[in-house]
Amino acid sequence: MIKSHYLKVALCSALLAGVAQAELPAKVAQSLKAAGIPSEAISVAIVPLDGGKGGQFHLENQPRNPASTMKLVTTWAGLHQLGPAWQWQSDLLANQAPVKGVLDSPLYLRGKGDPKLTIERMWLWIRDLKAAGVEDIRGPLVLDGSYFQRSKALEQYDDDSETERAFMVEPDALMSNFRTQRVTFDSTGERVILRAEPPLNQVRVSNQLALGEGGSCAAWAKRVQQRMGEVSGSEFLVQYVGEMPAGCKAERYVPVLTAKSYTSALFWYLWYQAGGKGSGQTEDGVTPAKAVVLASTRSPDMVSNIRDINKYSNNLMARQLYLTLGAEIGQSKPNTDEAGFAAIQAGLKSAGLVWPELVMENGSGLSRKEQISARHLADLLVAASRSPYAAEYISSLPLIGLDGTMKKRLGDKAGEAHIKTGSLRDVRAAAGYVQDRSGKNWAVVAIVNHAEAAKALPTIDQLIRGVIEK
């Protein structure tokens, strides 16, 4: 439930604007200049959480692309609109109970967009199906992904054509195990050994790596030559070529197949591994209303999920949450993508946060269209700090110098701020909570939109450092 005391936030924001300092802090301005980035490219909002004076602002009302700091909006909505104890439930159903271990009817797998249906949970789910008396699935596995009604007009985000990276995986109601394989490389012996887990029949991994001379293992892992794509309607090829330095071990997570074909392949692989028998056939369909639940799996709660989203900037999990908000709350819209935005807007409005410039496309920040002002992102942080769920929300953000996407930054100030980061090809951003030397707490937001935005990281770190040292 969203509490009425949030309505005070908009009034506090307006009052603070009257005492705003238009200029950037001197050290921040110097750092930005050294990076060759004009001051017009950055927006800053530094707001005291107690509603007092001393706020600092620079182009705070300018709409900016916030990159992954937009996840702060999506996770706020998940926590406050669905609730901290919310769980995603996925079901295995049938038209009838098994008879002497045999299921003659189709087995329906009804997906509900679970962001973290891992291989470990799939294994337990299948064990529960066997415990329900199923030994032989004579009918097909019917995949029901109707929970999400996706827009056909969506544009896929493409950052330097890196569409084969795990962070680019598209959301789906039938998602499982992030539809990835864990590929390990080992060149410590006489040849390069490659392994893929889970080993799916539909995915063929081709190892054409030669054993090279010594070199940097970390550097090689970042630039491993990987080729992938369908070789037929039912087979997916992942090929590795070139040389691997001797004496190295490395791993990477590789997205393969589609969500439906991956979940089908994973289900049958685990089913047979558990000693089950079955047709091995899969179809698309919708679960009949009178189907009986045989086994279910429930996700970790919302608090656990938003922690993963914000700490590690997990795009897929954020997008699954965004679409779930649409499916659960914004049902009047023609598709789940538009419904996600409508649901979040309704939640913000209920909290007194009405932002005309806000644009959300998928809720993860992995978009060229999404935008928000630094001022309003700071207002959200202030509102969240006054929520009954403030502790859960704040602790979901990375601790500087300690974990998540801030683990390797501001190490000398380790633990003194919770900061969510954002990064796209021409965007760098940070937003979160900072405590200064006197114990006063601040909401801090910095967003840089510029072709050389990558050079602005020292500037953003200087801004955070400056607040800590107030």
C-alpha positions in Angstrom: 0.0 0.0 0.0 1.2 3.5 -0.9 1.0 5.8 2.1 -0.5 9.3 1.9 2.5 10.9 3.6 4.3 10.7 0.2 2.1 13.6 -0.9 4.4 15.9 1.1 7.4 15.1 -1.2 6.1 17.3 -4.1 5.7 20.3 -1.7 9.2 19.8 -0.2 10.6 19.7 -3.7 9.1 23.0 -4.6 10.3 24.7 -1.5 13.9 23.4 -1.9 14.0 24.6 -5.5 13.9 28.2 -4.1 17.3 27.8 -2.4 19.0 25.8 -5.2 22.5 26.5 -6.2 22.7 26.6 -10.0 26.5 26.1 -10.2 28.3 22.8 -10.0 30.6 22.2 -7.0 34.0 23.5 -7.9 35.8 20.1 -7.9 33.0 18.6 -9.9 33.2 21.3 -12.5 37.0 20.9 -12.7 36.7 17.2 -13.2 34.1 17.6 -15.9 36.3 20.2 -17.7 39.3 17.9 -17.6 37.2 15.2 -19.2 36.3 17.5 -22.1 32.6 17.4 -21.3 30.5 20.6 -21.2 28.6 21.5 -18.1 25.4 21.5 -20.2 25.7 17.7 -20.5 25.2 17.0 -16.8 22.2 17.2 -14.5 22.7 17.1 -10.7 20.3 17.0 -7.8 21.5 16.8 -4.2 18.6 16.9 -1.8 18.6 16.6 2.1 16.3 13.7 3.2 15.1 15.7 6.2 13.5 18.3 4.0 15.8 21.1 5.2 18.0 23.6 3.3 21.3 23.1 1.5 20.1 21.4 -1.7 22.4 21.7 -4.7 21.1 21.6 -8.3 22.3 22.0 -11.8 20.0 21.6 -14.8 17.9 19.4 -12.5 14.7 19.7 -14.6 16.3 18.8 -17.9 14.9 15.4 -19.1 17.8 13.0 -19.5 18.3 9.4 -20.5 19.1 7.8 -17.1 20.3 4.4 -18.3 20.0 1.8 -15.5 19.2 4.3 -12.8 15.7 4.0 -14.2 15.6 0.7 -12.4 15.1 2.7 -9.3 11.6 3.7 -10.5 10.7 0.1 -11.6 11.9 -1.5 -8.3 10.1 1.2 -6.3 6.9 0.4 -8.1 7.4 -3.4 -7.5 8.1 -2.9 -3.8 5.3 -0.5 -3.2 2.6 -1.6 -5.6 3.0 -5.4 -5.5 4.5 -5.5 -2.0 7.7 -6.7 -0.3 6.3 -10.3 0.1 5.2 -10.7 -3.5 6.2 -13.9 -5.2 5.9 -15.1 -8.8 4.3 -18.6 -9.1 4.7 -20.9 -12.1 2.6 -24.1 -12.4 2.6 -27.5 -14.0 -1.0 -28.6 -14.7 -2.9 -31.4 -16.4 -6.5 -32.1 -17.4 -6.5 -35.1 -15.1 -4.4 -36.7 -12.4 -1.9 -39.4 -13.4 -3.0 -43.0 -13.3 -0.4 -45.5 -12.1 2.4 -42.9 -12.9 1.1 -42.3 -16.4 -0.1 -38.9 -17.6 -2.1 -39.4 -20.8 -3.1 -35.8 -21.1 -0.9 -32.8 -22.1 1.2 -31.3 -19.3 0.8 -27.6 -19.2 3.7 -25.3 -18.1 2.1 -22.0 -17.2 4.7 -19.2 -17.0 4.1 -16.0 -15.1 7.3 -14.1 -15.8 9.3 -15.3 -12.8 12.6 -13.3 -13.0 14.7 -15.9 -11.3 13.5 -19.4 -12.3 16.9 -20.9 -12.1 18.0 -24.4 -13.1 18.2 -25.3 -9.4 14.5 -24.3 -8.9 13.5 -26.1 -12.2 15.2 -29.3 -10.8 13.2 -29.0 -7.5 10.0 -28.3 -9.5 10.4 -31.4 -11.5 11.1 -33.5 -8.4 7.8 -32.1 -7.0 6.1 -33.3 -10.2 7.4 -36.8 -9.7 6.3 -36.6 -6.1 2.8 -35.9 -7.4 2.8 -39.3 -9.0 3.9 -38.5 -12.5 6.5 -41.0 -14.0 5.6 -41.0 -17.7 4.4 -38.0 -19.7 2.6 -39.5 -22.7 1.2 -36.2 -24.0 3.1 -33.1 -25.1 4.5 -30.4 -22.9 2.3 -27.4 -23.6 4.0 -24.0 -23.0 1.6 -21.3 -21.9 3.2 -17.8 -22.0 0.0 -15.9 -22.4 0.5 -13.9 -19.2 2.6 -11.4 -21.1 0.9 -9.8 -24.2 3.9 -8.2 -25.9 3.7 -5.2 -28.2 4.8 -6.0 -31.8 5.9 -2.4 -32.3 8.7 -2.5 -29.8 12.2 -1.6 -31.0 15.1 -3.8 -29.7 17.9 -1.9 -28.1 21.2 -2.3 -29.9 24.4 -1.1 -28.3 27.2 -1.6 -30.8 25.4 -4.7 -32.1 26.2 -6.7 -29.0 22.9 -8.6 -29.2 24.5 -11.9 -28.1 25.3 -10.7 -24.6 23.3 -12.0 -21.6 22.2 -8.4 -20.6 20.4 -8.2 -24.0 18.0 -11.1 -23.4 14.4 -10.2 -24.1 11.8 -10.8 -21.4 9.2 -13.6 -21.6 6.5 -15.1 -19.4 8.2 -18.5 -20.0 11.7 -17.4 -19.1 13.9 -19.9 -17.2 17.5 -19.8 -16.1 17.9 -16.5 -18.0 18.0 -18.8 -21.1 21.7 -19.0 -20.7 24.4 -21.7 -20.8 27.5 -21.4 -18.6 30.5 -22.0 -20.8 33.8 -22.8 -19.1 37.2 -22.7 -20.8 40.3 -24.5 -19.5 43.7 -24.3 -21.2 45.8 -25.6 -18.3 46.4 -28.9 -20.1 47.6 -30.1 -23.5 44.5 -28.7 -25.3 41.6 -26.3 -24.7 38.7 -28.0 -22.9 35.3 -26.4 -23.2 32.1 -27.4 -21.3 28.6 -26.0 -21.5 26.0 -26.3 -18.7 23.3 -27.3 -18.9 24.1 -29.6 -21.9 21.0 -29.1 -24.1 20.4 -31.3 -27.1 19.2 -28.4 -29.2 22.5 -26.4 -28.6 25.6 -27.5 -30.4 28.8 -26.0 -29.0 31.8 -26.1 -31.4 35.2 -25.9 -29.8 37.8 -24.7 -32.4 40.1 -23.1 -30.0 43.8 -23.7 -30.4 46.2 -23.7 -27.5 48.3 -20.5 -27.7 51.3 -19.1 -25.9 51.1 -17.5 -22.5 49.2 -14.2 -22.2 46.6 -12.3 -20.1 43.8 -14.7 -19.2 41.5 -11.8 -18.2 42.1 -9.9 -21.4 41.4 -13.0 -23.5 38.1 -13.7 -21.6 36.9 -10.2 -22.5 37.5 -10.7 -26.2 36.9 -14.4 -26.9 35.8 -14.9 -30.5 32.2 -16.2 -30.3 30.0 -17.0 -33.3 26.4 -18.1 -32.8 23.0 -18.5 -34.5 20.5 -21.1 -35.7 21.8 -23.7 -38.1 18.3 -25.3 -38.6 14.9 -24.8 -37.2 15.7 -26.9 -34.1 19.4 -26.6 -33.6 21.4 -23.6 -32.3 25.2 -23.3 -32.8 27.7 -21.6 -30.6 31.2 -21.6 -32.0 34.5 -20.6 -30.5 37.5 -19.9 -32.7 41.0 -18.5 -32.4 43.7 -19.2 -29.7 43.5 -19.3 -25.9 46.6 -18.5 -23.9 48.0 -21.5 -22.1 47.4 -21.8 -18.4 44.0 -20.1 -18.2 40.6 -20.7 -17.0 37.6 -18.6 -17.9 33.8 -18.7 -18.0 31.0 -16.8 -19.6 27.2 -16.9 -19.7 25.8 -17.2 -23.2 22.1 -16.7 -24.2 20.9 -19.5 -26.5 17.6 -20.4 -28.2 14.4 -18.5 -27.4 12.7 -18.5 -24.0 10.2 -21.1 -25.2 12.6 -23.5 -26.8 15.1 -23.1 -23.9 12.5 -23.8 -21.3 11.3 -26.8 -23.3 14.8 -28.1 -23.7 15.7 -27.6 -20.0 12.5 -29.2 -18.8 13.0 -32.4 -20.8 16.7 -32.5 -20.0 16.0 -32.4 -16.3 13.0 -34.7 -16.5 15.0 -37.4 -18.2 17.9 -36.8 -15.7 15.4 -37.4 -12.9 14.5 -40.8 -14.4 11.2 -39.7 -15.9 9.8 -41.0 -19.2 8.0 -39.0 -21.8 7.2 -38.1 -25.3 9.7 -35.3 -25.5 7.2 -33.3 -27.6 6.4 -29.6 -27.0 3.6 -27.4 -28.2 2.5 -23.8 -27.7 -1.0 -23.3 -26.1 -3.1 -21.9 -23.3 -3.9 -23.7 -20.1 -7.6 -24.8 -19.8 -9.5 -23.2 -17.0 -10.3 -26.5 -15.4 -6.7 -27.9 -15.5 -5.5 -29.3 -12.2 -2.2 -28.0 -10.6 0.2 -30.9 -10.1 3.3 -28.9 -9.0 4.2 -25.3 -8.5 7.3 -23.2 -7.8 7.4 -19.8 -6.2 10.1 -17.2 -6.6 12.0 -15.5 -3.8 10.1 -12.5 -2.5 10.1 -9.0 -4.0 12.7 -7.7 -1.6 15.2 -10.4 -2.8 14.4 -9.7 -6.4 14.8 -5.9 -6.3 18.1 -6.5 -4.5 19.4 -8.5 -7.5 18.0 -5.9 -9.9 19.6 -2.9 -8.3 22.8 -4.4 -6.9 23.8 -6.1 -10.2 21.8 -4.0 -12.6 20.0 -7.0 -14.0 18.2 -5.9 -17.1 16.1 -9.0 -17.7 14.8 -9.2 -14.1 13.9 -5.5 -14.3 12.0 -6.0 -17.5 10.2 -9.1 -16.1 9.1 -7.0 -13.2 8.0 -4.1 -15.4 5.8 -6.5 -17.5 4.5 -8.1 -14.3 3.3 -4.7 -13.1 1.5 -4.3 -16.4 -0.1 -7.8 -16.2 -1.2 -7.4 -12.6 -2.2 -3.7 -12.4 -2.4 -2.0 -15.8 -4.7 -4.5 -17.5 -6.8 -1.8 -19.4 -4.0 -1.3 -21.9 -3.8 -3.3 -25.2 -0.5 -4.9 -24.3 1.7 -5.6 -21.3 4.4 -3.2 -22.3 2.2 -0.2 -22.3 0.4 -1.5 -19.3 3.7 -1.6 -17.3 4.2 2.1 -17.8 0.6 2.9 -17.0 0.8 0.9 -13.8 3.9 2.7 -12.7 2.5 6.1 -13.5 -0.6 5.3 -11.5 1.5 4.3 -8.5 3.6 7.4 -8.8 0.5 9.6 -9.0 -0.9 7.9 -5.9 2.3 8.9 -4.1 2.0 12.6 -5.3 4.8 12.2 -7.9 3.5 13.5 -11.2 6.2 13.8 -13.8 5.2 15.0 -17.2 8.7 14.3 -18.7 8.8 10.6 -17.6 9.1 8.1 -20.5 9.5 4.4 -19.8 9.8 1.8 -22.5 10.9 -1.3 -20.7 11.8 -0.3 -17.1 15.4 -1.3 -17.2 17.0 1.8 -18.7 18.2 -0.3 -21.7 16.6 2.1 -24.0 17.2 5.2 -26.1 13.7 6.5 -25.4 13.5 6.4 -21.6 13.9 9.7 -19.8 13.5 11.4 -16.5 14.9 14.5 -14.8 17.5 14.4 -12.0 15.1 16.4 -9.9 12.3 13.9 -10.1 14.7 10.9 -9.6 15.8 12.6 -6.4 12.2 13.2 -5.4 11.6 9.4 -5.7 14.6 8.7 -3.5 13.3 11.1 -0.9 9.8 9.5 -1.1 11.3 6.0 -0.8 13.3 7.0 2.3 10.0 7.9 4.1 8.3 4.7 3.2 7.6 1.9 5.6 9.8 -0.1 3.2 12.7 2.3 3.3 15.2 -0.2 4.7 14.3 -2.8 2.1 14.6 -0.3 -0.8 17.8 1.5 0.3 19.6 -1.8 1.1 18.9 -3.0 -2.5 21.3 -0.4 -3.9 25.0 -1.2 -4.2 27.3 -0.2 -1.4 30.2 1.9 -2.7 33.5 0.1 -2.6 31.9 -3.1 -1.4 29.4 -4.8 -3.7 27.3 -4.8 -6.9 28.2 -2.4 -9.7 30.0 0.0 -7.2 32.3 -2.7 -5.8 35.4 -1.3 -7.5 34.6 2.4 -7.1 35.3 4.8 -4.2 37.1 2.1 -2.2 38.4 4.7 0.3 34.8 5.6 1.1 33.6 2.0 1.3 30.2 1.6 2.7 29.4 5.3 3.1 26.8 5.4 0.3 24.2 3.3 -1.4 24.5 4.2 -5.2 22.7 2.7 -8.2 24.7 3.1 -11.4 23.7 3.6 -15.0 25.7 3.1 -18.2 24.9 3.2 -21.9 27.2 4.1 -24.8 26.6 7.8 -24.3 25.2 7.8 -20.8 26.7 7.6 -17.3 24.6 8.1 -14.2 24.5 7.5 -10.5 21.7 7.9 -8.0 21.2 6.9 -4.4 21.8 7.8 -0.8 24.8 9.4 0.9 25.6 10.2 4.5 27.9 13.1 5.2 30.4 13.5 8.0 27.9 15.1 10.3 25.5 12.1 9.9 23.1 14.0 7.6 21.5 11.9 4.8 21.2 13.0 1.2 19.6 11.9 -2.0 22.2 12.3 -4.8 21.6 12.1 -8.5 24.0 12.8 -11.4 23.2 12.1 -15.1 25.6 12.7 -18.0 24.3 12.5 -21.6 27.2 13.1 -24.0 29.2 11.2 -26.6 32.1 11.1 -24.2 30.0 10.2 -21.2 32.4 7.3 -20.3 35.0 9.9 -19.3 32.6 11.3 -16.7 33.0 8.5 -14.1 35.6 10.4 -12.1 33.3 13.4 -12.1 30.4 11.4 -10.7 32.7 9.8 -8.1 33.9 13.3 -7.1 30.3 14.5 -6.7 29.6 11.5 -4.3 32.9 12.0 -2.5 32.1 15.7 -2.0 28.7 15.0 -0.4 30.4 12.4 1.9 33.0 15.0 3.0 30.5 17.8 3.6 
